[in-house]
Amino acid sequence: MPYAEVEPEEVKARIARGEDVFLLDVREPDEVEAWAYPIGVNIPLGQLGDRLDELPRDTTIVVACHLGGRSATAATALSEAGWTAENLTGGAVAWAAGDEE
């Protein structure tokens, strides 16, 4: 696997500590409209290849989607293209479930 998996609670802790976190949300706009990550930057997976210039090279990119499948695809592609990427384990479902606890 060319990327690391990261749990939602770890990403939330990084944000709380003030670390520079670039959270790339690869879901479709209607999914983001229904529920958005608090600091997510939305670039749908199908547009990612055309919008790579919008991504930072000097920051780890945490890639997220609804359950973790599309983000794994994006994290693989980004890692193979030279970015440092992590896949958010469980996606939006896991992130939101942690907020309910």
N, C-alpha and C positions, 0 to 999 in steps of 0.2 A: 504494500500500500504506500503510495508516494506522499501521503499526507497523514497528519495526526488527527485523531478524534478528540473532541473536547466537549465536556459536559456543560449544559446550560449554567449550572451553578458556578462553574469556574469562570465563564465569560462574564456573568453578572458580578462576580467578585473583582475581576479585572477592572470593569467599568467603575465599580464603587471605589476602587483604589486610585482612580484617575488615570489608569494606563491608557495608552493610545490603542483603541480597538477599532478596527475597520470591519464592520459586520455587513457582509454582502448577502442580501436577500435575493435569491434567484427565482422566487415565486412569480406568478403572473399578477398584473396590477389589480385584478378583482380580488385576489386572495389578500393582497396587502391592504386593500380598502376595507376588507372585513376585519382584519387584525394585523397590526404592524408591530415589528420589533421596535423597541424604544429608540434605538440609534441606527437602525438598518438603512442601508443604501440599496434601493431596489434596481436591479438590472435582471430582467427575466432571462432564464437560461438560454432561450433561443436567440437572444440579442447579445449575449456575452462576448462572442467572438468579434463582433463589430464595435464593442465599447471598451476594449481592454485598456485604452488610453485613459479611462476614468479611474483606474485602479492604482493605488500606491505601490511603489516598488520597495519602499523602506519600512513597511509595516506588515506584520502577519495579517492575512485576510482570513477572518472566520466566515465560512460560507454556510448559509442557512436556507432551509426551505420549509415545507410543511412537516415532513416526517424524516427526512435525511437522505432520500434517494437522489433527488436532483442535485442537492448540494454536494453529495459524494462525487457525482459526475463532474460538476464544476471544479471541485477541489482537486480532482485528479488532473483535469486539463490545465488548471492554473499551475499546479506543482510541476507538471511536465514542461510547461512553458517558462519556468524559472521563478515563479512567485513562491513565497512561503504561505501555504494555505492549511487551514484546519477545517474539518467538517464538524458542524454542530450536531452532536448525537441527539437523535429524536426530534430535531427541528422545532417548529413552532408548538407542536403538541407538548413536547417535553418542557419547553420554556414556560408555556402558560400553566402547565400542571404544577411547576415549582412555585409559581406565583400564588397558587391556591392553597398551598400548605401553610 
